[in-house]
Amino acid sequence: MAEGIGLHSLPLFMRLAERPVILLGDGEAAAAKRRLLERAGAVIVGEDAEARLAIVAIEDEGEALAAIERLRARRVLVNAVDRPDHCDFTLPAIIDRSPVIVAIGTGGASAGLAAALRQRLEALLPAGLGKLANDLNAARARLRDRWPDGGDRRRALADAMAPAGALDPLGSAPDVQSWLASGGKSAINAVHRVILTSSDPDDLTLRQARLLAQADRVYHAEDVPRAILDRARADAARLPLAGDVPEALPGVTCVVEMG
């Protein structure tokens, strides 16, 4: 991996309904991929068909590598089952709470690990997550009316979906309409200080991890590891800590320092 690149792969969700996908191979592995593609609504085709994606589930090494080479020569992106070094894309373990989909990938390093994590998370994610997503989608106009500013809207939703909040996704039957009918609860502008006792992100307390995940901006000392800063939202501003932090900033601000 090149220095400075933090993601092994960029996770993407692709709609395959009625789109052709090449599937090569027989046996259990090919059958499993066929079921997955059919579930996504893809049109499964042979090697000579026009397609942008292909899954090669051929057991024989020589035949598989030859097929991969032919497909790549046509600029087709390839997933090679059990051959991660030859994959342009990988297929994650999936938790389906449609339209909410949780995908767990290991970059092809261990499908077993991804499956084990999926099984653990299955027990944590309620069946009603899909309904919550659909209710939020249906309430878009009301949300925009209540909070015309996008930042205010996002902070209000983050506050409502925080642990024990009115729309806690892991809570008991979150009700979007009732929350809006009550006027909603606007997020409070606040500055929080996170004092680290370790450079290991796994040592973050639940409160520290939650603050980082909710922050609109993160001021950090020079010695704070990137692995810690990566626990903040991807779109949160990361700013070097130099002097005092303004107290009147909108939304949630985190100041992160090593203890």
C-alpha positions in Angstrom: 0.0 0.0 0.0 1.4 3.4 -0.9 2.4 5.7 1.9 -0.4 8.1 2.9 -3.2 5.9 1.5 -5.5 4.9 4.3 -8.2 2.8 2.5 -7.3 -0.6 1.0 -10.5 -0.2 -1.1 -13.2 2.4 -1.5 -16.6 0.9 -0.6 -19.3 1.6 -3.2 -22.9 0.5 -3.5 -23.8 -0.3 -7.1 -27.3 -0.9 -8.4 -27.2 -3.9 -10.6 -30.9 -4.4 -11.4 -31.3 -5.4 -15.1 -27.5 -4.8 -15.7 -25.4 -7.6 -17.2 -22.7 -9.2 -15.0 -20.4 -12.0 -16.3 -20.2 -15.1 -14.1 -17.8 -17.9 -14.9 -17.4 -21.2 -13.2 -19.3 -24.1 -11.6 -19.6 -25.5 -8.2 -20.6 -24.2 -4.8 -18.7 -20.9 -5.1 -20.2 -20.0 -8.4 -23.7 -21.0 -7.2 -23.3 -18.7 -4.1 -22.3 -15.7 -6.4 -25.2 -16.5 -8.7 -27.7 -16.3 -5.8 -26.2 -13.0 -4.7 -26.3 -11.5 -8.2 -29.9 -12.7 -8.7 -30.8 -11.2 -5.3 -29.5 -7.8 -6.6 -31.5 -8.2 -9.8 -28.4 -8.5 -12.1 -28.7 -10.2 -15.5 -26.1 -13.0 -15.5 -24.3 -13.5 -18.8 -21.4 -15.5 -20.3 -17.9 -14.3 -21.0 -18.6 -13.1 -24.6 -21.4 -10.7 -23.5 -20.9 -7.0 -23.1 -20.6 -6.2 -19.4 -18.5 -4.0 -17.1 -18.3 -6.5 -14.1 -17.3 -10.1 -14.0 -17.0 -12.8 -11.3 -14.6 -15.6 -12.0 -15.3 -18.6 -9.8 -13.3 -21.2 -11.8 -11.5 -23.7 -9.5 -8.7 -24.6 -11.9 -5.9 -22.1 -11.4 -4.7 -21.9 -15.0 -8.2 -21.6 -16.4 -9.1 -18.9 -13.9 -6.0 -16.8 -14.6 -6.5 -17.1 -18.3 -10.1 -15.9 -18.0 -9.1 -13.0 -15.8 -6.5 -11.9 -18.3 -9.0 -12.1 -21.2 -11.6 -10.0 -19.2 -9.1 -7.4 -18.1 -7.9 -7.0 -21.7 -11.5 -5.9 -22.4 -11.3 -3.5 -19.4 -13.9 -5.5 -17.4 -13.5 -5.2 -13.7 -13.0 -8.7 -12.1 -13.8 -10.4 -8.9 -11.7 -13.6 -8.7 -13.1 -15.9 -6.0 -10.4 -17.0 -3.5 -7.7 -15.0 -5.4 -7.6 -11.6 -3.8 -4.4 -10.5 -5.6 -6.4 -10.7 -8.9 -9.4 -8.8 -7.7 -10.4 -5.4 -9.0 -13.3 -5.5 -6.6 -14.4 -7.7 -3.7 -17.8 -8.7 -2.5 -18.5 -8.0 1.2 -20.5 -9.9 3.8 -23.9 -8.2 3.9 -26.5 -7.4 6.5 -29.8 -6.5 4.8 -32.2 -4.2 6.4 -33.4 -2.8 3.1 -32.9 0.0 2.2 -30.2 -0.1 4.9 -27.4 -2.3 3.8 -24.3 -2.9 6.0 -21.3 -4.3 4.1 -18.3 -5.8 5.8 -15.1 -6.3 3.7 -11.6 -7.4 4.4 -10.2 -6.7 1.0 -10.3 -10.4 0.3 -8.0 -11.2 3.2 -10.5 -13.4 5.1 -14.1 -14.1 4.0 -14.5 -16.0 7.3 -13.6 -13.0 9.4 -16.2 -10.9 7.5 -18.8 -13.6 8.0 -18.1 -13.8 11.7 -18.4 -10.0 12.1 -21.7 -10.1 10.1 -23.1 -12.7 12.5 -22.3 -10.5 15.5 -23.7 -7.4 14.0 -26.9 -9.2 12.8 -27.8 -9.6 16.4 -27.3 -5.9 17.2 -29.2 -4.3 14.3 -33.0 -4.2 14.6 -35.3 -5.3 11.9 -36.9 -1.9 11.9 -33.9 -0.1 10.5 -35.3 -0.2 7.0 -38.6 1.4 8.2 -36.6 4.2 9.9 -34.7 4.9 6.7 -37.9 5.0 4.7 -39.6 7.3 7.2 -36.7 9.7 7.2 -36.8 9.7 3.4 -40.5 10.4 3.4 -40.0 13.3 5.8 -37.3 15.1 3.8 -39.6 18.1 3.0 -40.7 18.5 6.6 -37.1 18.3 7.7 -36.1 21.0 5.3 -38.9 23.2 6.5 -38.0 22.7 10.1 -34.3 23.2 9.6 -33.6 25.1 6.3 -29.9 25.2 6.9 -28.3 21.9 6.0 -25.8 22.0 8.9 -28.6 22.6 11.4 -30.6 19.8 9.9 -27.7 17.3 10.1 -26.9 18.3 13.7 -30.6 17.9 14.7 -30.7 14.4 13.2 -27.4 13.5 14.8 -28.7 14.6 18.1 -32.0 12.6 17.7 -30.2 9.5 16.6 -27.6 9.6 19.4 -27.8 6.8 22.0 -31.1 7.2 23.9 -32.2 9.9 21.5 -35.7 10.1 20.0 -34.6 8.4 16.8 -31.9 6.1 18.2 -31.5 3.5 15.4 -30.8 0.8 18.0 -33.6 1.9 20.3 -37.2 0.8 20.6 -39.4 1.8 17.6 -38.1 5.2 16.7 -40.9 7.3 15.4 -40.0 10.1 12.9 -43.5 11.6 12.7 -43.9 11.9 16.5 -40.4 13.4 16.8 -41.3 16.1 14.2 -44.7 16.6 15.7 -43.0 17.5 19.0 -40.9 20.1 17.2 -37.8 18.1 17.0 -34.8 18.7 19.2 -32.1 20.9 17.9 -28.5 20.0 18.6 -26.6 22.2 21.1 -23.6 24.2 19.9 -20.7 22.9 22.1 -17.0 22.5 22.4 -15.7 19.3 23.9 -12.2 18.4 24.9 -10.9 14.9 24.4 -7.8 14.1 26.4 -6.2 10.9 25.1 -4.3 8.5 27.4 -3.3 6.2 24.5 -2.4 6.6 20.8 -4.4 3.4 20.1 -8.0 4.2 18.7 -9.2 1.0 20.4 -8.6 2.6 23.7 -11.0 5.5 23.1 -13.8 5.6 25.6 -17.4 5.2 24.3 -17.9 8.9 25.1 -14.8 10.0 23.2 -15.6 7.8 20.2 -19.2 9.3 20.1 -17.9 12.9 20.3 -15.5 12.3 17.5 -18.2 10.7 15.4 -20.6 13.7 16.0 -18.1 16.5 15.6 -18.4 19.0 12.8 -14.7 20.0 13.2 -11.8 18.6 15.1 -8.9 20.7 16.4 -6.0 18.5 17.2 -2.5 18.7 18.7 0.4 17.8 16.4 1.1 14.5 18.2 -2.4 13.1 17.9 -2.2 10.0 15.6 -4.0 9.9 12.3 -5.7 6.7 13.4 -7.5 8.7 16.1 -8.5 11.4 13.7 -9.9 8.8 11.3 -12.5 8.0 13.9 -14.1 11.4 13.1 -16.6 11.8 10.3 -15.0 11.8 6.9 -16.5 15.3 6.1 -15.5 16.8 9.5 -12.9 19.6 9.3 -9.5 18.6 10.8 -7.7 21.7 12.0 -4.3 22.1 13.8 -4.6 23.3 17.4 -2.9 26.6 17.7 -4.0 28.8 20.6 -7.6 29.1 21.8 -10.5 27.5 20.0 -13.5 29.8 19.3 -16.4 29.1 21.6 -19.1 30.5 19.3 -18.7 28.0 16.5 -22.0 26.3 15.3 -22.5 22.6 15.9 -20.1 20.3 17.8 -16.4 21.0 18.0 -13.8 18.6 19.5 -10.4 19.6 20.8 -8.2 16.5 20.9 -4.9 16.4 22.8 -2.6 13.7 24.2 -2.7 13.5 28.0 
